[in-house]
Amino acid sequence: MNIAVEHIATDQPPDEAKARDLDYGWQSGNQVELLENGEAYFPRVFDAMRAAQREILLETFILFEDKVGHELQGILIEAAQRGVKVVVSLDGFGCGELSAVFLAALADAGVMVQMFDPASKTLGIRTNWFRRLHRKIVVVDAEVAFIGGINFSADHLGDFGPEAKQDYSVQVTGPAVADLHHFALAQSGRQVRTRRGWRRRQQRPSPWATDSGEGLVRLIYRDNLQHRDDIEEAYIYALSQAKKRAVIANAYFFPGYRLLREIRNAARRGVQVQLIMQGQPDVLLAKLAARMLYDYLLKDGVVIHEYCQRPLHGKVALVDDDWSTVGSSNLDPLSLALNLEANVLIRDRAFNQQLYDSLETLSKNHCQVIPAKHKPRLWLWRLTVGFLVFHVMRHFPALTGWLPAHKPRLKPFESQAHD
């Protein structure tokens, strides 16, 4: 059996790439619902796909051939067979272990499968480590959208065991779905038609909406063109406006100095700043890197919790009573300087309270508080190593910037099966 999966390559002409480089403004009148973990997320997404009549657009970093992946595969095949246009965009690193049989079943049913930056192994090791397609977006019939940090894998379900991930996504309905739909179409390389109600924004919208109305949603994303810093800037601006509280729950926390300074400055002026980090990490380096920043933040009143029940995979934050963000972007060099990411900003009091209640339950019942006078064992050695690692990580994006940036281009799709 041979299968040629449509590839997103790295040599897109600059003018074509810029044509997809869009700013999306704030949209009012949306309904946003928090979906916590796979138990809430998968049934909602799968039900929407089963009810699809025209189109399913899916982007994900990870798709595994487990019970979740096989259920998704069956739903997509059934949708394609009844005439729904199905486009699936997968990351070549996160989905690099998918079998040709699994992909061929999708392709043969009419699903348009795309792989971002696929690379064969060299001496048994994958080499496509950097600049990943890390977004997790689903749009169904341009009427309902899902965005967040949850991949299509069984390790987002509690019955997976101690390594099951704690994570968040949102379901969006309303005018903002048009922007998510337009973005997903453009990034997948499909022809995009300008629709009534959508327009290209000539000036970049503020990360903080002018009015604090209900149901305000804005899509923001990170690419390697004109939107390299949009997600980081949104965090920085929101923290600079904070007056009451700020809660950040992030799996991989090692931001640059500007964001660290804004977190510290918010705490200094009396904002209740709380960080929720990994206590049981799926990547040990993530925990070590985050702990190197603790002293800098603790001394100015930032409260740090480590979630210890299972690996934290969330990428969410809230400021005051009505600003929130949910998406795929961690606060580390990979997400902030290399990967392709997408978040939504939300101005809505009910959603903000829902997210706050969820994170408050997490911090009170399943976290340990890092004491303000935190001084770990072998602290001098850790300080020395921390200094070196901090500066290596600080310059890491610039060093990897020498690598070719991904400028997506689609190659012709082919799928052939031989007996």
C-alpha positions as CSV (number, residue, x, y, z in Angstrom):
1,M,0.0,0.0,0.0
2,N,1.3,3.4,-0.9
3,I,-0.2,6.7,0.4
4,A,1.0,10.1,-0.5
5,V,-0.3,12.5,2.1
6,E,-0.7,16.2,1.0
7,H,2.2,18.1,2.5
8,I,2.6,21.6,3.8
9,A,6.1,22.4,2.7
10,T,8.5,25.2,3.7
11,D,9.0,27.2,0.5
12,Q,5.8,29.1,0.0
13,P,6.2,32.3,-2.1
14,P,6.3,35.3,0.2
15,D,3.4,37.2,-1.5
16,E,1.2,34.1,-1.1
17,A,2.2,33.8,2.6
18,K,1.4,37.4,3.3
19,A,-2.0,37.1,1.7
20,R,-2.9,34.8,4.6
21,D,-1.4,37.1,7.2
22,L,-4.5,38.5,8.8
23,D,-5.6,40.4,11.8
24,Y,-8.9,39.5,13.4
25,G,-10.8,42.0,15.5
26,W,-13.2,41.6,18.4
27,Q,-16.5,40.1,17.7
28,S,-19.5,40.6,20.0
29,G,-22.5,38.4,20.7
30,N,-20.8,35.1,21.1
31,Q,-21.4,32.2,23.4
32,V,-18.3,30.6,24.8
33,E,-18.3,27.4,27.0
34,L,-15.3,26.0,28.8
35,L,-14.6,22.3,28.1
36,E,-12.4,20.8,30.7
37,N,-10.4,17.6,29.7
38,G,-11.3,15.0,27.2
39,E,-14.5,14.0,29.1
40,A,-16.1,17.3,28.2
41,Y,-14.3,18.0,25.0
42,F,-14.5,14.8,22.9
43,P,-18.2,14.2,23.2
44,R,-19.0,17.8,22.2
45,V,-16.6,17.8,19.2
46,F,-17.7,14.3,18.0
47,D,-21.4,15.2,18.3
48,A,-20.8,18.3,16.2
49,M,-18.9,16.3,13.6
50,R,-21.6,13.7,13.4
51,A,-24.2,16.4,12.8
52,A,-22.0,18.1,10.1
53,Q,-23.8,18.8,6.8
54,R,-21.2,20.7,4.7
55,E,-17.7,20.9,6.2
56,I,-15.3,19.9,8.9
57,L,-12.0,21.6,9.3
58,L,-9.6,20.1,11.8
59,E,-6.0,21.1,12.9
60,T,-4.2,19.2,15.6
61,F,-0.7,18.7,16.9
62,I,-1.3,15.1,18.0
63,L,-3.5,12.4,16.7
64,F,-2.8,8.9,18.1
65,E,-4.1,5.5,17.0
66,D,-5.8,4.8,20.3
67,K,-9.5,4.7,21.2
68,V,-9.9,8.4,20.7
69,G,-8.1,8.5,17.4
70,H,-10.0,5.5,16.1
71,E,-13.3,7.1,17.1
72,L,-12.3,10.3,15.3
73,Q,-11.2,8.4,12.3
74,G,-14.6,6.6,12.0
75,I,-16.5,9.9,12.4
76,L,-14.5,11.6,9.7
77,I,-14.8,8.7,7.3
78,E,-18.6,8.6,7.8
79,A,-18.9,12.3,7.3
80,A,-16.8,12.3,4.1
81,Q,-18.8,9.4,2.7
82,R,-22.1,11.3,3.2
83,G,-20.7,14.2,1.2
84,V,-19.2,16.5,3.9
85,K,-16.0,18.2,2.9
86,V,-13.4,17.1,5.5
87,V,-10.0,18.7,5.8
88,V,-7.5,17.4,8.4
89,S,-4.2,19.2,9.0
90,L,-1.7,17.3,11.2
91,D,1.7,18.1,12.5
92,G,4.6,16.0,11.1
93,F,6.3,15.7,14.5
94,G,3.3,15.2,16.8
95,C,1.6,12.8,14.3
96,G,4.8,11.3,12.9
97,E,3.9,7.8,14.2
98,L,0.6,7.5,12.4
99,S,0.6,4.4,10.2
100,A,0.0,4.5,6.4
101,V,-3.0,2.2,6.9
102,F,-4.7,4.7,9.3
103,L,-4.1,7.6,6.9
104,A,-5.1,5.6,3.8
105,A,-8.5,4.8,5.4
106,L,-9.1,8.5,5.8
107,A,-7.8,9.4,2.3
108,D,-9.7,6.6,0.5
109,A,-13.0,7.8,2.1
110,G,-12.4,11.3,0.6
111,V,-10.9,13.1,3.7
112,M,-8.2,15.6,2.6
113,V,-5.3,14.9,4.8
114,Q,-2.4,17.3,5.2
115,M,0.9,16.9,7.1
116,F,2.9,19.9,8.2
117,D,6.7,19.5,7.9
118,P,6.9,15.7,7.7
119,A,10.4,14.3,8.0
120,S,11.7,10.7,8.0
121,K,13.8,9.5,10.8
122,T,17.6,9.8,10.7
123,L,19.3,7.0,12.6
124,G,15.9,6.3,14.2
125,I,15.5,9.9,15.4
126,R,13.0,12.4,14.1
127,T,14.7,15.7,13.1
128,N,11.6,18.0,12.7
129,W,11.7,19.2,16.3
130,F,11.1,23.0,15.8
131,R,8.5,25.2,14.3
132,R,5.6,22.8,14.8
133,L,1.9,23.2,13.8
134,H,0.8,23.3,17.4
135,R,-2.7,24.6,17.0
136,K,-5.8,22.7,18.0
137,I,-8.8,24.0,16.1
138,V,-12.0,22.4,14.8
139,V,-14.7,24.3,12.8
140,V,-17.9,22.5,11.8
141,D,-20.2,24.0,9.1
142,A,-18.8,27.5,9.8
143,E,-21.3,27.5,12.7
144,V,-19.5,26.0,15.7
145,A,-15.8,26.1,16.6
146,F,-13.5,24.5,19.2
147,I,-10.1,25.8,20.1
148,G,-7.7,25.1,23.0
149,G,-5.0,22.8,24.1
150,I,-6.6,19.3,23.9
151,N,-5.2,16.9,21.3
152,F,-7.0,13.9,19.9
153,S,-5.5,11.2,22.1
154,A,-6.6,9.0,25.0
155,D,-4.2,10.6,27.4
156,H,-6.7,13.5,27.8
157,L,-9.1,11.1,29.5
158,G,-9.0,10.3,33.2
159,D,-9.1,6.6,32.7
160,F,-5.7,6.8,31.0
161,G,-4.2,6.7,34.5
162,P,-1.7,8.9,36.4
163,E,-0.3,10.3,33.2
164,A,-3.7,11.6,32.0
165,K,-3.5,15.3,31.2
166,Q,-5.4,18.2,32.8
167,D,-6.4,20.6,30.0
168,Y,-8.9,23.0,28.6
169,S,-10.6,24.0,25.4
170,V,-13.6,26.1,24.5
171,Q,-16.7,25.8,22.3
172,V,-17.5,29.0,20.4
173,T,-20.8,29.8,18.6
174,G,-21.7,33.2,17.2
175,P,-20.0,35.8,14.9
176,A,-16.4,34.9,16.0
177,V,-16.8,31.5,14.3
178,A,-16.6,33.3,10.9
179,D,-13.1,34.4,11.8
180,L,-12.1,31.0,13.1
181,H,-13.5,29.4,9.9
182,H,-11.7,31.9,7.6
183,F,-8.4,31.4,9.5
184,A,-8.7,27.6,9.3
185,L,-9.5,27.7,5.6
186,A,-6.6,30.0,4.9
187,Q,-4.1,28.0,6.9
188,S,-5.2,24.8,5.3
189,G,-4.5,26.2,1.8
190,R,-8.2,26.1,0.7
191,Q,-9.6,28.8,-1.4
192,V,-11.0,31.6,0.8
193,R,-13.9,33.7,-0.3
194,T,-14.5,37.1,1.3
195,R,-17.8,36.8,3.0
196,R,-20.2,39.4,4.2
197,G,-19.5,40.0,7.9
198,W,-15.8,39.3,7.4
199,R,-13.1,41.8,6.3
200,R,-9.4,42.1,6.6
201,R,-8.3,44.3,9.4
202,Q,-5.9,47.0,8.3
203,Q,-4.9,48.0,11.8
204,R,-4.0,45.5,14.5
205,P,-6.8,45.4,17.1
206,S,-6.0,45.9,20.8
207,P,-5.7,42.8,23.0
208,W,-8.0,44.7,25.3
209,A,-11.5,45.4,23.8
210,T,-12.6,49.0,24.2
211,D,-15.8,47.9,25.9
212,S,-16.1,45.1,28.4
213,G,-19.4,43.8,26.9
214,E,-20.5,40.2,27.2
215,G,-19.6,37.6,24.6
216,L,-16.6,39.4,23.0
217,V,-14.2,37.1,21.3
218,R,-11.0,37.7,19.3
219,L,-8.8,35.2,17.5
220,I,-5.1,35.7,17.9
221,Y,-2.3,33.6,16.5
222,R,1.4,33.2,16.2
223,D,3.2,32.6,12.9
224,N,6.7,33.2,11.5
225,L,5.6,36.2,9.4
226,Q,3.9,39.4,10.8
227,H,2.4,37.8,13.9
228,R,5.4,36.5,15.7
229,D,4.6,38.2,19.0
230,D,0.8,38.6,19.0
231,I,0.0,36.1,21.8
232,E,2.9,37.3,24.0
233,E,1.8,40.9,23.5
234,A,-1.8,40.0,24.5
235,Y,-0.6,38.6,27.8
236,I,1.7,41.6,28.5
237,Y,-1.0,44.1,27.7
238,A,-3.7,42.3,29.8
239,L,-1.4,42.1,32.8
240,S,-0.5,45.8,32.4
241,Q,-4.2,46.6,32.7
242,A,-4.9,44.2,35.7
243,K,-6.3,45.9,38.8
244,K,-7.7,43.0,40.9
245,R,-6.5,39.5,40.0
246,A,-4.5,37.5,37.4
247,V,-4.4,33.7,37.2
248,I,-2.2,31.9,34.7
249,A,-2.3,28.1,34.4
250,N,0.4,27.0,31.9
251,A,2.0,23.7,31.3
252,Y,5.4,24.9,30.0
253,F,6.3,28.2,31.7
254,F,9.6,29.9,30.7
255,P,8.6,33.2,29.2
256,G,10.9,36.1,28.2
257,Y,11.9,38.9,30.5
258,R,9.2,41.3,29.3
259,L,6.4,39.0,30.3
260,L,8.1,38.0,33.5
261,R,8.5,41.7,34.4
262,E,4.8,42.4,33.7
263,I,3.8,39.5,36.0
264,R,6.1,40.9,38.7
265,N,4.9,44.5,38.2
266,A,1.3,43.5,38.5
267,A,2.0,41.8,41.9
268,R,4.0,44.8,43.1
269,R,1.0,47.2,42.5
270,G,-1.3,45.0,44.6
271,V,-2.8,42.6,42.0
272,Q,-3.4,39.1,43.3
273,V,-1.2,37.2,40.9
274,Q,-1.4,33.4,40.9
275,L,0.5,31.0,38.7
276,I,-0.4,27.3,38.4
277,M,2.5,25.2,37.1
278,Q,3.3,21.5,36.6
279,G,4.1,19.6,39.7
280,Q,3.9,16.2,37.9
281,P,5.4,17.1,34.5
282,D,5.3,14.9,31.4
283,V,8.5,16.7,30.5
284,L,10.9,17.0,33.4
285,L,12.8,19.9,31.8
286,A,9.7,22.0,31.9
287,K,9.5,21.8,35.7
288,L,13.2,22.5,36.1
289,A,13.0,25.5,33.8
290,A,9.9,27.0,35.5
291,R,11.5,26.6,39.0
292,M,14.5,28.6,37.9
293,L,12.1,31.6,37.8
294,Y,10.4,31.1,41.2
295,D,12.6,33.3,43.3
296,Y,12.3,36.2,40.9
297,L,8.5,36.1,41.1
298,L,8.0,35.0,44.8
299,K,9.9,37.9,46.3
300,D,7.4,40.4,44.8
301,G,4.2,38.5,46.0
302,V,3.4,36.2,43.1
303,V,1.6,33.1,44.5
304,I,2.9,29.9,42.8
305,H,1.0,26.6,42.9
306,E,2.3,23.3,41.5
307,Y,-0.5,21.0,40.3
308,C,0.4,17.5,41.6
309,Q,-2.4,15.2,40.7
310,R,-1.4,14.6,37.1
311,P,0.4,16.4,34.3
312,L,-0.9,19.9,33.6
313,H,-1.3,20.6,29.9
314,G,-3.5,23.7,30.0
315,K,-2.8,27.0,28.4
316,V,-5.3,29.4,30.0
317,A,-5.3,32.7,31.9
318,L,-7.7,35.3,33.2
319,V,-7.3,38.9,34.4
320,D,-9.8,40.7,36.6
321,D,-13.5,39.9,36.1
322,D,-14.0,39.6,32.4
323,W,-10.8,39.0,30.4
324,S,-9.6,35.4,29.6
325,T,-7.6,33.5,27.1
326,V,-7.7,29.8,26.1
327,G,-5.6,28.3,23.3
328,S,-2.6,26.2,22.3
329,S,0.2,28.5,23.2
330,N,2.4,27.7,26.2
331,L,4.6,30.4,27.7
332,D,7.9,29.0,26.6
333,P,10.4,29.7,23.8
334,L,8.9,27.0,21.5
335,S,5.4,28.4,21.6
336,L,6.3,32.1,21.8
337,A,9.0,32.2,19.2
338,L,8.8,29.1,17.0
339,N,5.5,27.2,16.8
340,L,2.4,28.0,14.9
341,E,-0.2,28.7,17.7
342,A,-3.7,30.0,18.1
343,N,-5.6,31.4,21.1
344,V,-8.9,33.2,21.6
345,L,-9.2,36.3,23.8
346,I,-12.6,36.5,25.6
347,R,-14.3,39.4,27.4
348,D,-17.1,37.8,29.2
349,R,-17.9,37.9,32.9
350,A,-19.7,34.6,33.1
351,F,-16.9,32.7,31.2
352,N,-14.2,34.4,33.3
353,Q,-16.0,33.3,36.5
354,Q,-16.4,29.7,35.1
355,L,-12.7,29.6,34.4
356,Y,-11.8,31.1,37.7
357,D,-13.9,28.6,39.6
358,S,-12.3,25.7,37.8
359,L,-8.8,27.0,38.4
360,E,-9.6,27.8,42.0
361,T,-10.8,24.3,42.6
362,L,-7.7,23.0,41.0
363,S,-5.3,25.1,43.2
364,K,-7.1,24.5,46.4
365,N,-7.6,20.7,46.1
366,H,-4.8,19.4,44.0
367,C,-1.9,21.8,44.2
368,Q,0.9,22.6,46.6
369,V,1.9,26.1,47.3
370,I,5.5,27.1,46.9
371,P,6.6,29.0,50.0
372,A,7.6,32.6,49.6
373,K,11.0,31.9,51.1
374,H,11.7,29.1,48.6
375,K,15.3,27.9,48.8
376,P,15.7,24.4,47.4
377,R,18.4,22.0,48.3
378,L,21.7,22.6,46.6
379,W,20.4,26.1,45.9
380,L,23.8,27.6,44.9
381,W,24.3,24.8,42.3
382,R,20.8,25.4,41.1
383,L,21.4,29.1,40.9
384,T,24.5,28.6,38.8
385,V,22.8,26.1,36.5
386,G,19.7,28.2,36.4
387,F,21.6,31.3,35.3
388,L,23.2,29.4,32.4
389,V,20.0,27.7,31.3
390,F,18.0,31.0,31.5
391,H,20.4,32.7,29.2
392,V,20.6,29.7,26.8
393,M,16.8,29.6,26.7
394,R,16.6,33.4,26.3
395,H,18.7,33.3,23.1
396,F,17.3,29.9,22.0
397,P,14.7,31.4,19.6
398,A,17.3,33.6,17.9
399,L,19.6,30.6,17.4
400,T,16.8,28.5,15.9
401,G,15.8,31.4,13.8
402,W,18.7,30.5,11.6
403,L,16.6,27.5,10.6
404,P,14.3,27.9,7.6
405,A,10.9,29.3,8.7
406,H,7.8,27.4,7.7
407,K,5.9,29.2,4.9
408,P,3.2,26.7,4.1
409,R,2.5,25.6,0.6
410,L,0.4,22.6,-0.4
411,K,1.6,19.9,-2.7
412,P,-0.9,18.0,-4.9
413,F,-2.8,15.3,-3.0
414,E,-2.5,11.7,-4.1
415,S,-3.7,8.5,-2.5
416,Q,-3.2,5.1,-4.0
417,A,-3.9,1.7,-2.7
418,H,-2.4,-1.4,-4.3
419,D,-3.4,-5.0,-3.6
